[in-house]
Each structure stands twice: as C-alpha cells, then as structure tokens.
Amino acid sequence: MFAFCRSLNLTRTVISQCCAAADVSSQPLQASALCRSYVRKFSGSRYNVPPSAEFVSRVSGIPTMAKLPYQETADGLDAAFVGVPIDTGTSNRPGARFGPRQIRGESAMLRACNSATKAAPYESLMVADIGDVNVNVFDLKDTCRRIRETYRKIMSAGCIPLTMGGDHTITYPILQAVGEKHGPVGLIHVDAHADTSDMILGEKIGHGTPFKRCVDEGLLDCKRVVQIGLRGPGYSADPFEWSRAQGFRVVQAYECWFKSLAPLMAEVRAQMGSGPVYLSFDIDGLDPAYAPGTGTPEIAGLTPSQVNPAGNTALTGANLLFEMLCVLPNVKYY
C-alpha cells in the first residue's frame, strides 16, 4: 500500500495517471533555513539529490529510498519517505511487512527527473528517507497507536509523508493523524477492494476495514471520495453499495478497461476541489500479472500504463512513490 497526503495547491495538472489526481489547498511548504543552505554532495544543490548512477554504482551504499539521505525525523523536510512494515492486518497472503525494505532496494533504479512530465522534484523540494515506524508485529492495535503517534510528529513538522506499506490497515491510523491537523479530507483510493467492511472475523481493525472506521470517525469528506479499480466477487450482489450510500464515487475496474483515464482524472480533479486530499494506492489495484506480490490478488485490474509505473511488485511500488513525489506542490518542471 502506497500513500501520501497533500495539503497545498497543485501547480501543474497531470491527468494521465491515477497518482496525479490529488489537488489540495493553501500555504506554500517551507523547509528550515539550515536545510535550505546546506550544499549536498554529487549535485551542488541546496536540496537532497540522489547520486546519479552515471557516477555512483546502484549496488553500492545503504539502500535508502531512491538512495536519498537518511534522517531520524521529518524536521526541515518538505516531504519524507517513511515505511510501515506490517502485515498483521492481512487476511490472505502475508509478506507485506517486507514491502518497505524491498521497495527501497528496487528504488535504486529511480532517477532524478520524470521524463514524461518533466518534473524535477529534487530541484525544488527537500526530501529524505526517515526510516520505518517501529511497529509491534504481535499487536495490531498497539501498532496503530505507534503509527498514529509517528504521523502526528510528521504532520506537526509540516512535512508531507510518502508512505510505503505494509498492509492497508495502516491507512486508518495515518488518517487519524492527518485528520487531527486538517479535519475531514478528500480521498483518492485506487484498489481492487473497497475496504469498507465493518468487521472481519470479529475484529474491527484490519486491512478490509480502514475506510469504514474513517467514516465512523468523521475523517473523510465523503463528497470528495473516489474509489478506482474496484472489482472481484463480493459477499453481496452489490459489494460497493455502502460506499455509494456515503456519497463516494465508485469507479469499477471494467469502467477503466481499454481506454485512457485522462477524462476520468479530470473529473476526479474537479471533485477534489481545493481542499486537502489523501491518496491511497493499494498495489492490488493493478492486475496481478503486473504486481503478483500482492496479498489479495484480483484478476482484470488496471495496467501499468494507466498508472505510470512498471516492473515487478517492489519496483512498481517505488515508481508509484516517485510519481506521487512528482505531483507535490512547488515541484519544478522543465
């Protein structure tokens, strides 16, 4: 599961991909004067810039996200990559706890500029890898508490988190922290599943329940919620009825087949308006032919060309996160 929260105006429209639909409001990001004045190695830039594979071997060094510098907190950062390595909330195949580690390893393939959109995020934002939430692999509720407390600190630093999961349970405590700062937010949710169950096997917290819990607690602006790529057999004739009843826009996978998603994303952009938006991309939104490492595969999903990443499951995740970084406010475009 990959996600980010934006709370500022988007300066450029990129509507050919699901990741570029978020559009949010108000003040420009600020990094600390210390970070702004520090000249980074390999680039001569005042920002953190990943070392180029033209000069530094990809297989060398500590595998941080995109080979960016590591720092312990979000202080002074415009955006931060953070891992939440849990799969305690999953009901099918485990293994997502290793997601952040694998994504970081594959992210060595990333480069500094987006050749499709001409975005150059490392020339305009201070970004670093701040490591992982110290989760409790034996206690899901305690893990949610730890996630919530970590994200409170990230949000209080004025930093936008770019999250590597981890199963989809993590969305609930993250949105609790986001809601404390921004109030109800819009949601762009790309997934095979709606994740709106009230209870699974007697438990109210798990990877199939986060958005039900978020609605219960008033964390979502339900008129600004869209779920894209939903599919598969359900427990009832219309498994997405509850979502529609809340005011969510539901776009099932078959509505995305054999077509450009640019018109859809233009509509989603208009629906999001100028308020804060949270983007959540579950890797099973993609067809499992392209991302077989998911815990709950559903056939007939989205294709990489519709969401702009490519590769195996971890490499796809790394590219998705790079695309999210590229559409943050104040990113430089050539």
C-alpha positions in Angstrom: 0.0 0.0 0.0 1.4 3.4 -1.0 0.0 6.7 0.1 0.6 10.4 0.5 -1.3 13.3 1.9 -1.2 16.8 0.3 -2.4 20.0 1.8 -1.3 22.5 -0.8 -2.3 23.8 -4.2 -1.2 21.7 -7.1 0.8 23.8 -9.6 0.6 21.5 -12.6 -2.1 19.2 -14.0 -1.0 15.6 -14.8 -4.2 13.8 -15.5 -3.0 10.8 -17.5 -2.3 8.8 -14.3 -4.2 7.9 -11.2 -1.4 9.1 -9.0 -1.8 12.7 -10.3 -5.4 13.4 -9.4 -4.9 14.9 -5.9 -5.5 18.6 -5.7 -5.3 20.5 -2.4 -5.1 23.8 -0.6 -3.4 26.6 0.9 0.1 27.6 2.2 3.5 27.0 0.5 5.8 24.5 2.0 8.8 25.7 4.0 11.9 23.9 4.9 14.3 25.0 7.5 17.0 27.6 6.7 19.6 25.0 7.7 18.4 22.5 5.2 18.0 25.2 2.5 21.6 26.4 2.9 23.3 23.0 3.0 25.1 22.1 -0.2 24.7 18.4 -1.0 27.3 16.2 -2.4 27.1 14.9 -6.0 25.0 17.8 -7.2 26.0 21.2 -5.8 22.3 21.6 -4.9 20.9 23.0 -1.7 18.4 20.1 -1.7 18.9 16.4 -1.2 19.6 14.9 -4.6 20.1 11.2 -5.2 23.5 10.3 -6.5 23.4 9.6 -10.2 24.1 6.0 -11.4 26.3 7.7 -14.0 28.8 8.2 -11.2 27.8 6.0 -8.2 27.1 2.3 -8.7 23.5 1.4 -7.9 24.6 -1.6 -5.9 26.7 0.4 -3.5 25.7 2.1 -0.4 22.9 1.7 2.2 19.6 1.2 0.4 17.5 4.2 1.5 14.6 5.2 -0.7 16.0 6.4 -4.0 19.4 6.5 -2.3 18.4 9.7 -0.6 20.0 10.7 2.7 18.5 9.2 5.9 17.5 11.4 8.8 15.7 10.4 12.0 12.9 13.0 11.9 10.8 15.0 9.4 12.2 18.3 10.7 13.1 20.6 7.9 11.7 18.4 5.1 9.1 19.2 2.6 8.4 15.5 2.0 9.6 12.3 3.6 9.6 8.6 2.6 8.5 6.5 5.6 7.9 2.8 5.9 5.2 1.0 7.8 6.3 -2.7 7.7 3.2 -4.6 8.9 1.1 -7.4 7.6 -0.6 -8.3 10.9 -3.9 -7.0 9.5 -4.0 -9.0 6.3 -6.4 -11.9 5.8 -4.7 -13.8 3.0 -1.1 -13.9 1.9 1.4 -12.3 4.4 4.7 -10.7 3.4 3.8 -7.0 3.2 5.9 -6.3 6.2 8.9 -6.7 4.0 7.4 -4.2 1.4 9.4 -1.1 2.6 12.7 -3.0 2.6 12.1 -4.4 -0.9 10.9 -1.1 -2.3 13.9 0.7 -1.0 16.2 -1.9 -2.7 14.4 -1.6 -6.1 14.3 2.2 -5.8 18.0 2.4 -6.8 16.6 2.2 -10.3 14.9 5.6 -10.0 16.4 8.7 -11.5 16.1 12.4 -10.6 13.8 13.6 -13.3 10.4 12.4 -14.7 10.9 12.1 -18.4 7.1 12.0 -19.1 6.0 15.1 -17.1 9.4 16.9 -16.9 9.1 17.1 -13.1 12.3 17.6 -11.2 11.3 17.2 -7.5 14.8 17.1 -6.1 15.5 20.5 -7.5 12.6 22.1 -5.7 11.8 20.1 -2.5 13.8 18.9 0.5 13.2 15.2 0.6 14.8 12.4 2.7 14.1 8.9 4.0 13.1 8.9 7.6 13.1 5.2 8.1 10.3 3.0 9.4 7.7 3.2 12.1 8.8 0.8 14.9 5.7 -1.4 14.7 4.6 -4.1 17.1 4.3 -7.3 15.0 2.4 -9.1 17.8 -0.2 -6.4 18.5 -2.1 -4.7 15.7 -3.9 -2.2 18.0 -0.6 -1.1 19.5 0.9 -0.8 16.0 -1.9 1.5 15.1 -1.1 3.6 18.1 2.6 3.8 17.1 1.7 4.7 13.5 -0.7 7.5 14.7 1.9 8.9 17.1 4.6 8.9 14.4 2.4 10.6 11.8 1.4 13.3 14.3 5.1 14.2 14.5 5.5 14.2 10.8 2.4 16.3 10.3 3.5 18.8 13.0 6.8 19.2 11.2 4.9 20.5 8.1 6.1 17.5 6.1 4.2 15.5 3.5 4.6 11.8 4.2 5.1 9.4 1.3 4.3 6.0 2.8 5.5 2.5 2.0 3.3 -0.3 3.4 2.6 -2.6 4.8 -1.0 -3.8 4.5 -3.9 -1.4 4.1 -4.7 -1.3 7.8 -2.1 1.5 8.1 -4.4 3.9 6.3 -6.7 4.2 9.4 -4.2 5.4 12.0 -2.5 7.6 9.3 -5.8 9.3 8.5 -6.4 9.8 12.2 -3.2 11.8 12.4 -4.0 13.7 9.2 -7.5 14.4 10.4 -6.2 16.0 13.6 -4.4 18.6 11.6 -6.6 19.1 8.5 -10.1 17.9 9.6 -12.1 15.7 7.1 -10.1 15.2 3.9 -10.8 14.1 0.4 -9.7 10.6 -0.6 -8.5 9.1 -3.9 -8.4 5.4 -3.3 -7.0 3.0 -6.0 -7.7 -0.6 -5.1 -9.3 -3.8 -6.1 -11.3 -3.7 -2.8 -13.4 -1.0 -1.2 -12.0 -1.9 2.3 -15.3 -0.7 3.9 -16.2 -3.8 5.9 -17.4 -3.2 9.5 -15.9 -6.3 11.0 -13.9 -9.3 9.8 -13.6 -12.4 11.9 -14.8 -10.5 14.9 -12.3 -7.7 14.5 -13.0 -4.1 13.6 -9.4 -3.2 12.7 -7.8 -4.9 9.7 -6.9 -4.4 6.1 -10.5 -4.7 5.0 -12.0 -2.1 7.4 -10.0 1.1 7.3 -12.4 3.3 5.4 -15.4 2.2 7.4 -13.5 3.2 10.6 -12.5 6.5 8.9 -16.2 7.3 8.0 -17.3 6.3 11.5 -14.8 8.9 13.0 -15.6 11.7 10.5 -12.1 11.6 9.0 -13.3 11.8 5.4 -15.1 14.4 3.4 -17.4 11.8 1.8 -18.4 14.0 -1.1 -14.8 14.2 -2.1 -14.0 10.4 -2.0 -13.4 8.4 -5.2 -12.6 4.7 -5.3 -11.0 3.5 -8.5 -10.4 -0.1 -9.8 -12.8 -2.0 -7.6 -13.6 -5.5 -8.8 -13.9 -9.1 -8.0 -16.7 -11.2 -6.5 -18.4 -9.9 -3.3 -20.2 -11.0 -0.2 -23.3 -9.5 -1.6 -24.8 -8.7 -5.0 -23.5 -5.1 -4.8 -20.4 -5.0 -2.5 -20.0 -1.3 -3.2 -23.5 -0.2 -2.2 -22.3 1.1 1.2 -19.6 3.3 -0.5 -22.2 4.9 -2.8 -24.6 5.4 0.1 -21.9 7.5 1.9 -21.5 9.7 -1.2 -18.3 8.1 -2.6 -17.8 7.9 -6.3 -17.1 4.3 -7.2 -15.3 3.5 -10.5 -15.2 -0.2 -11.0 -12.3 -1.7 -12.9 -14.3 -2.6 -16.0 -15.1 1.1 -16.4 -11.3 1.6 -16.9 -10.7 -1.1 -19.5 -9.4 -0.3 -23.0 -9.4 3.5 -22.5 -7.4 6.5 -21.5 -8.0 7.6 -17.9 -7.4 11.2 -18.6 -11.1 12.2 -18.8 -11.8 10.3 -15.6 -8.9 12.0 -13.8 -10.1 15.4 -15.0 -13.4 14.7 -13.3 -11.7 13.5 -10.2 -9.6 16.6 -10.0 -12.7 18.7 -10.2 -14.4 16.6 -7.5 -11.4 17.1 -5.1 -11.6 20.9 -5.4 -9.2 22.9 -3.3 -9.4 21.0 0.0 -6.8 18.6 1.4 -6.6 15.2 -0.2 -5.2 11.8 0.8 -4.1 9.4 -2.0 -4.0 5.7 -1.2 -2.8 3.2 -3.8 -3.2 -0.4 -2.9 -0.9 -2.5 -5.1 -3.7 -4.9 -5.9 -5.3 -2.0 -7.8 -3.0 -3.3 -10.6 -3.7 -6.6 -12.3 -1.7 -9.3 -10.6 0.0 -10.0 -13.9 2.0 -6.8 -13.2 2.2 -6.9 -9.4 2.0 -10.6 -8.4 3.4 -9.9 -4.9 0.1 -8.6 -3.5 -1.6 -10.4 -0.6 -5.1 -10.4 -2.1 -4.9 -10.6 -5.9 -7.9 -10.0 -8.1 -7.8 -10.5 -11.9 -8.7 -8.0 -14.5 -7.2 -4.9 -12.9 -5.5 -1.7 -14.1 -2.5 -1.8 -16.3 0.9 -0.1 -15.6 0.4 2.3 -18.5 -2.7 3.6 -16.8 -0.9 4.4 -13.5 2.6 5.0 -14.9 4.8 2.6 -13.1 6.4 -0.5 -14.5 8.2 -3.6 -13.3 7.9 -6.2 -10.6 5.9 -5.6 -7.5 8.5 -3.7 -5.4 9.8 -1.8 -8.4 6.3 -0.8 -9.3 5.8 0.5 -5.8 9.0 2.5 -6.0 7.8 4.1 -9.3 4.4 4.8 -7.8 6.0 6.7 -4.9 8.2 8.7 -7.3 5.1 9.7 -9.3 3.5 10.8 -6.1 6.5 12.9 -5.3 6.5 14.4 -8.7 3.0 15.9 -8.3 3.6 17.6 -5.0 3.1 21.4 -4.8 6.1 23.6 -5.7 7.8 20.9 -7.8 9.9 22.3 -10.6 9.0 21.4 -14.2 11.2 21.8 -17.2 
